[in-house]
Amino acid sequence: MKISRGFTFALIASISWAIQIIFERYVLKDPTVNGFTVLLWTTITELPYWLFIASRHTKEIRRINLSGGLLLFAITLISTIGVSITEYFALKNSLAINYSFLIRTVILFTILGAYVFLGEQITKKKIVLAIVILMGSYLLTTNGKRLSLSVGDMFTLGEAVLISIGNNVFGRMITKFVHTDIAASLTTILSIFPIVLLAVWQQAFVFPKYVWMIALIAVLSVCITTFRYKALKESSASFVTMVFSFTPVLVSLLSFCFLKETISSIQAMGGLLIVAAGIGVEKLKIS
């Protein structure tokens, strides 16, 4: 089976994201470290690279029309302010097990959003694979336990909606207006302003601990952003978000290897379902 460029790019981004999550878990195990501090300094560390990338496309950036500019602005606000705030309240008012599973509903919201905004068809194959991925995600994240839903879970679902629209649907749309390097660089550059406001709000504007770890997280963030936009350029929003479902499986494997976390047989079964569905997304050429 010939592997598509979209699958390759999405898989690289997914692997980078999984490694980044492991590093962030390590850093945030320290109770004195504020997550917004990590976000702030990660973005600041990335900034010189993205400014360099943007400087190579100055002519194209000047030619961005009003629709493209508004779309870039919307992506920035949704992906930073919107996602960060809903995530804050979700994690504060929801059980971690609930959050880990419910955030994966981003697949369903992306499929629906892509249908509404991008005209991507909702097919039987797409629905079946999405259900298999969600079943696998449920087993992997909950270990088969029943969920007790709370009001805080509404924030998790709200975050899933914002991620699906801001990152996936609008991310796919912007690749039709500008080069992927421009989309990646400008959304990151513009995000520094709302991120600073969030850091001030959370009293997180302090010099970070674990400087080298934050530098590594920043490098991984560059890889995630770069290859996510490349994947969205090559494939549909639904396809990319379904391939990204490999991330929790990879996180579990890395956690088992490096953080000494255990994996039960039920979780392993869930991981296998996700992997099988992810391969099916590529083999069946879901669009």
C-alpha positions as CSV (number, residue, x, y, z in Angstrom):
1,M,0.0,0.0,0.0
2,K,1.4,3.4,-1.0
3,I,1.3,5.8,1.9
4,S,-0.1,9.2,1.1
5,R,1.7,12.4,1.9
6,G,-1.2,13.5,4.0
7,F,-1.0,10.4,6.2
8,T,2.8,10.8,6.5
9,F,2.6,14.4,7.5
10,A,-0.3,13.8,10.0
11,L,1.5,10.8,11.5
12,I,4.7,12.9,12.0
13,A,2.7,15.6,13.7
14,S,0.9,13.0,15.9
15,I,4.2,11.4,17.0
16,S,5.6,14.8,17.8
17,W,2.5,15.7,19.8
18,A,2.8,12.4,21.8
19,I,6.4,13.1,22.7
20,Q,5.5,16.7,23.6
21,I,2.7,15.5,25.9
22,I,5.2,13.2,27.7
23,F,7.7,16.1,28.3
24,E,4.8,18.3,29.5
25,R,3.7,15.7,31.9
26,Y,7.2,15.5,33.3
27,V,7.4,19.2,33.7
28,L,3.9,19.6,35.2
29,K,4.4,16.9,37.8
30,D,6.2,19.7,39.7
31,P,3.4,21.4,41.6
32,T,5.2,24.7,41.5
33,V,5.0,24.9,37.7
34,N,2.1,26.7,36.1
35,G,0.9,25.3,32.8
36,F,0.3,28.8,31.4
37,T,4.0,29.6,32.2
38,V,5.0,26.6,30.1
39,L,2.7,27.7,27.3
40,L,4.1,31.3,27.4
41,W,7.7,30.4,27.3
42,T,7.2,27.6,24.7
43,T,5.7,30.2,22.4
44,I,8.4,32.8,23.1
45,T,11.1,30.2,22.4
46,E,9.4,29.3,19.0
47,L,9.0,33.0,18.0
48,P,12.4,33.6,16.4
49,Y,12.0,30.6,14.1
50,W,8.5,31.6,13.0
51,L,9.6,35.2,12.5
52,F,12.4,33.9,10.2
53,I,9.9,31.7,8.3
54,A,7.5,34.7,7.9
55,S,10.4,36.9,6.7
56,R,10.9,34.5,3.7
57,H,7.3,35.1,2.6
58,T,6.9,38.9,3.0
59,K,5.6,39.4,-0.5
60,E,3.0,36.7,-0.2
61,I,2.0,38.0,3.3
62,R,1.4,41.5,1.9
63,R,-1.0,40.0,-0.7
64,I,-3.2,38.2,1.8
65,N,-6.8,39.4,1.3
66,L,-9.3,40.4,3.9
67,S,-10.9,36.9,4.0
68,G,-7.5,35.3,4.6
69,G,-6.6,37.8,7.2
70,L,-9.8,37.3,9.1
71,L,-9.4,33.6,9.0
72,L,-5.9,33.7,10.4
73,F,-7.2,36.0,13.2
74,A,-10.1,33.6,13.9
75,I,-7.7,30.6,14.1
76,T,-5.4,32.5,16.5
77,L,-8.2,33.5,18.9
78,I,-10.0,30.2,18.8
79,S,-6.8,28.1,19.2
80,T,-5.3,30.2,22.0
81,I,-7.9,32.1,24.0
82,G,-10.9,29.8,23.3
83,V,-9.2,26.5,23.7
84,S,-7.0,27.6,26.7
85,I,-9.9,29.0,28.7
86,T,-12.2,26.0,28.1
87,E,-9.4,23.6,28.9
88,Y,-8.7,25.4,32.1
89,F,-12.3,25.1,33.3
90,A,-12.6,21.6,31.9
91,L,-9.6,20.3,33.9
92,K,-10.7,22.2,37.0
93,N,-14.3,20.9,37.0
94,S,-14.0,17.5,35.4
95,L,-12.5,14.2,36.3
96,A,-9.2,13.5,34.4
97,I,-10.7,10.2,33.1
98,N,-13.7,12.1,31.7
99,Y,-11.6,14.7,30.0
100,S,-9.2,12.2,28.4
101,F,-12.1,10.5,26.6
102,L,-14.5,13.4,25.9
103,I,-11.8,15.5,24.3
104,R,-11.6,12.8,21.6
105,T,-15.1,13.8,20.5
106,V,-13.2,16.3,18.4
107,I,-13.4,13.6,15.7
108,L,-17.2,13.9,15.5
109,F,-17.2,17.6,15.7
110,T,-14.6,17.9,13.0
111,I,-16.5,15.6,10.6
112,L,-19.7,17.7,11.2
113,G,-17.8,21.0,10.9
114,A,-16.0,19.9,7.7
115,Y,-19.4,18.9,6.2
116,V,-20.9,22.3,7.1
117,F,-17.9,24.6,6.2
118,L,-15.9,22.5,3.7
119,G,-18.5,20.3,2.0
120,E,-16.7,17.1,3.0
121,Q,-19.1,14.2,2.7
122,I,-20.3,12.2,5.7
123,T,-20.0,8.6,4.4
124,K,-20.7,5.2,6.1
125,K,-17.0,4.3,6.1
126,K,-16.2,7.6,7.8
127,I,-18.8,7.1,10.5
128,V,-17.8,3.4,11.1
129,L,-14.1,4.3,11.5
130,A,-15.0,7.3,13.8
131,I,-17.1,5.0,16.0
132,V,-14.3,2.4,16.2
133,I,-11.8,5.2,17.1
134,L,-14.1,6.5,19.8
135,M,-14.6,2.9,21.2
136,G,-10.9,2.4,21.3
137,S,-10.4,5.8,22.9
138,Y,-13.0,4.9,25.6
139,L,-11.2,1.6,26.4
140,L,-7.8,3.2,26.3
141,T,-8.5,6.2,28.5
142,T,-11.1,4.8,30.9
143,N,-9.9,1.2,31.2
144,G,-13.5,0.2,30.6
145,K,-14.8,2.0,33.6
146,R,-18.2,3.8,33.5
147,L,-18.1,7.6,33.3
148,S,-19.9,9.7,35.7
149,L,-20.7,12.9,33.8
150,S,-20.6,16.3,35.4
151,V,-21.3,19.9,34.5
152,G,-17.6,20.4,34.0
153,D,-17.7,18.0,31.1
154,M,-19.5,20.6,29.1
155,F,-16.3,22.6,29.0
156,T,-14.5,19.6,27.7
157,L,-17.1,19.2,24.9
158,G,-16.8,23.0,24.3
159,E,-13.0,22.6,23.9
160,A,-13.5,19.8,21.5
161,V,-15.8,21.9,19.4
162,L,-13.2,24.8,19.4
163,I,-10.3,22.5,18.4
164,S,-12.3,21.0,15.6
165,I,-13.3,24.4,14.2
166,G,-10.1,26.4,15.0
167,N,-7.4,23.8,14.3
168,N,-9.0,21.4,11.8
169,V,-11.7,23.1,9.8
170,F,-10.4,26.6,9.7
171,G,-6.9,25.1,9.4
172,R,-7.9,23.3,6.3
173,M,-9.6,26.4,4.9
174,I,-6.5,28.7,5.4
175,T,-4.3,26.3,3.4
176,K,-6.4,27.3,0.4
177,F,-5.5,31.0,0.8
178,V,-1.9,30.9,1.8
179,H,1.3,28.7,1.8
180,T,1.4,26.3,4.8
181,D,4.5,28.0,6.1
182,I,2.7,31.3,6.2
183,A,-0.3,29.8,8.0
184,A,1.9,28.1,10.5
185,S,4.1,31.2,11.2
186,L,1.5,33.9,11.3
187,T,-0.9,32.0,13.6
188,T,1.9,31.3,16.0
189,I,3.2,34.9,15.8
190,L,-0.3,36.3,16.4
191,S,-0.9,33.9,19.3
192,I,1.8,35.6,21.4
193,F,-0.5,38.5,22.3
194,P,-3.5,36.4,23.7
195,I,-1.0,34.0,25.4
196,V,0.6,36.9,27.2
197,L,-2.9,38.0,28.4
198,L,-3.6,34.5,29.6
199,A,-0.3,34.4,31.4
200,V,-1.1,37.7,33.2
201,W,-4.6,36.4,34.0
202,Q,-3.1,33.3,35.6
203,Q,-0.2,35.1,37.3
204,A,2.1,32.9,35.2
205,F,4.4,35.6,33.8
206,V,7.5,34.3,35.6
207,F,10.9,32.9,34.5
208,P,10.4,29.2,33.9
209,K,12.0,26.2,35.5
210,Y,13.2,23.3,33.3
211,V,14.5,25.6,30.6
212,W,16.0,22.9,28.5
213,M,12.8,20.8,28.7
214,I,10.7,23.8,27.5
215,A,13.2,24.3,24.6
216,L,12.5,20.7,23.6
217,I,8.8,21.2,23.9
218,A,9.1,24.3,21.7
219,V,10.9,22.3,19.0
220,L,8.2,19.6,19.1
221,S,5.6,22.4,18.9
222,V,7.2,23.7,15.7
223,C,7.1,20.1,14.2
224,I,3.4,19.7,15.2
225,T,2.3,23.0,13.7
226,T,4.4,22.6,10.5
227,F,3.3,19.1,9.7
228,R,-0.3,19.6,10.8
229,Y,-0.7,22.4,8.2
230,K,1.1,20.3,5.6
231,A,-1.3,17.4,6.3
232,L,-4.3,19.7,6.0
233,K,-3.0,21.0,2.7
234,E,-2.8,17.4,1.3
235,S,-5.9,15.8,3.0
236,S,-9.3,16.6,4.3
237,A,-9.9,17.9,7.9
238,S,-11.7,14.6,8.7
239,F,-8.8,12.5,7.5
240,V,-6.2,14.5,9.5
241,T,-8.1,14.5,12.8
242,M,-8.7,10.7,12.5
243,V,-5.0,10.0,11.9
244,F,-4.3,12.2,15.0
245,S,-6.1,9.6,17.0
246,F,-2.8,7.7,17.0
247,T,-1.6,10.3,19.6
248,P,-3.2,8.8,22.7
249,V,-1.9,5.3,21.8
250,L,1.6,6.6,21.4
251,V,1.3,8.6,24.7
252,S,0.3,5.3,26.5
253,L,3.2,3.4,25.0
254,L,5.7,6.2,25.8
255,S,4.3,6.5,29.3
256,F,4.7,2.7,29.8
257,C,8.3,2.9,28.6
258,F,9.6,6.1,30.2
259,L,7.1,7.0,33.0
260,K,6.6,3.4,34.3
261,E,2.8,3.7,33.9
262,T,0.9,0.5,33.4
263,I,-1.3,-0.6,30.5
264,S,-4.1,-3.1,31.1
265,S,-5.4,-5.7,28.6
266,I,-8.5,-3.6,28.1
267,Q,-6.4,-0.5,27.3
268,A,-4.3,-2.5,25.0
269,M,-7.4,-3.7,23.2
270,G,-8.5,0.0,22.9
271,G,-5.2,0.9,21.5
272,L,-5.4,-1.8,18.9
273,L,-8.8,-0.6,17.8
274,I,-7.5,2.9,17.3
275,V,-4.5,1.7,15.3
276,A,-6.7,-0.6,13.1
277,A,-9.1,2.3,12.4
278,G,-6.2,4.7,11.8
279,I,-4.8,2.3,9.2
280,G,-8.2,1.9,7.7
281,V,-8.5,5.7,7.3
282,E,-5.5,5.6,5.0
283,K,-6.3,2.3,3.2
284,L,-9.9,3.4,2.5
285,K,-8.7,6.9,1.5
286,I,-11.2,8.7,3.7
287,S,-11.8,12.2,2.5
